[in-house]
Amino acid sequence: MGGQANLYSFPAVGDLAPVLRAYIIQSQANGIARHGTFKVAVSGGSLPKTLAQALLAPPTSETDVVHWGNWEIFFADERAVPLDHADSNYALLKAELLDKLPADAPQPKVHPIDASVLDDAQELADRYEQELVASFASRDSVRLPIFDLLLLGCGPDGHTCSLFPGHELLRETSAWVAPIEDSPKPPPRRVTLTLPVVTHAVRVAFVATGGGKKEVMKEIFEAGNGLPCALVNEGCGDRCSWFVDDAAVEGVTYPRRPFSL
Ligand SMILES: O=C(O)[C@H](O)[C@@H](O)[C@H](O)[C@H](O)COP(=O)(O)O
């Protein structure tokens, strides 16, 4: 590991989306070249909408193509609710993105939680971990899965996935997927990728937009304070990239980079 997290800032989400697309397509090419698939995990929140803006746009060149048929999509965190519930991250991704993919093209393989065990968060997490084991163990070290890309959001308190500031889950060292029963952001019962899995990914991209993020962005980039997003920055170094709008980093002194692939 080396370097520091990259911070890319754009005037508006409309300017951010095409650059995020280029970054994702490059990650896709690397994943497909390495093992024939592109293994990605996504968060909920505002991310699926921004992803749709980036990925449903028409290609601008022959190489600017999203190969959906090669994608395996996991959930970086998920709420313990039915898959058609308003709080479900799966339902959100489906409505914002998956349902809008061209029906006649190859579809991604999507890995939702097992909604038959919603009352038992530990079992829900264990089954989701088995879903990862089935997908990753054959090609990667079985100690930790290696996602090609994680696409994450950042909460106003500095949480990411369902890893919340000060929570004991931040000390998890062996599980790939962990339950949480006391999420400060509702709903309280969820499952989440653990910090070691997050920092083990080939690349991690955060998307954070809007003035509501500027205080926490200052804290993450200037103080750290053990916030989950700061721990990801520290664990990933320059494998971590932030795609933000100018409003989210107003007053943040951490150097912005011009984006280049
Ligand atoms: O299930 C969740 O609660 C989300 O996955 C969560 O981790 C989200 O990514 C952040 O809260 C940022 O949300 P916004 O992008 O909406 O600010």
The ligand as an SDF file (V2000), in Angstrom:
LIG
                    3D

 17 16  0  0  0  0  0  0  0  0999 V2000
  -27.5090    1.4850    3.8070 O   0  0  0  0  0  0  0  0  0  0  0  0
  -27.0720    2.6010    3.9810 C   0  0  0  0  0  0  0  0  0  0  0  0
  -27.4460    3.3120    4.9040 O   0  0  0  0  0  0  0  0  0  0  0  0
  -26.0800    3.1270    3.0160 C   0  0  0  0  0  0  0  0  0  0  0  0
  -25.4250    2.1200    2.3350 O   0  0  0  0  0  0  0  0  0  0  0  0
  -25.1300    4.1070    3.6640 C   0  0  0  0  0  0  0  0  0  0  0  0
  -23.9230    3.5470    4.0530 O   0  0  0  0  0  0  0  0  0  0  0  0
  -24.9520    5.2630    2.7280 C   0  0  0  0  0  0  0  0  0  0  0  0
  -24.0680    4.9180    1.6890 O   0  0  0  0  0  0  0  0  0  0  0  0
  -24.4420    6.5000    3.4490 C   0  0  0  0  0  0  0  0  0  0  0  0
  -25.3030    6.7640    4.5150 O   0  0  0  0  0  0  0  0  0  0  0  0
  -24.3970    7.7110    2.5410 C   0  0  0  0  0  0  0  0  0  0  0  0
  -25.6890    8.0290    2.1540 O   0  0  0  0  0  0  0  0  0  0  0  0
  -25.9770    9.2530    1.1670 P   0  0  0  0  0  0  0  0  0  0  0  0
  -25.2170    8.9560   -0.0820 O   0  0  0  0  0  0  0  0  0  0  0  0
  -27.4600    9.1910    0.9380 O   0  0  0  0  0  0  0  0  0  0  0  0
  -25.5360   10.4710    1.8730 O   0  0  0  0  0  0  0  0  0  0  0  0
  1  2  2  0
  2  3  1  0
  2  4  1  0
  4  5  1  0
  4  6  1  0
  6  7  1  0
  6  8  1  0
  8  9  1  0
  8 10  1  0
 10 11  1  0
 10 12  1  0
 12 13  1  0
 13 14  1  0
 14 15  2  0
 14 16  1  0
 14 17  1  0
M  END
$$$$
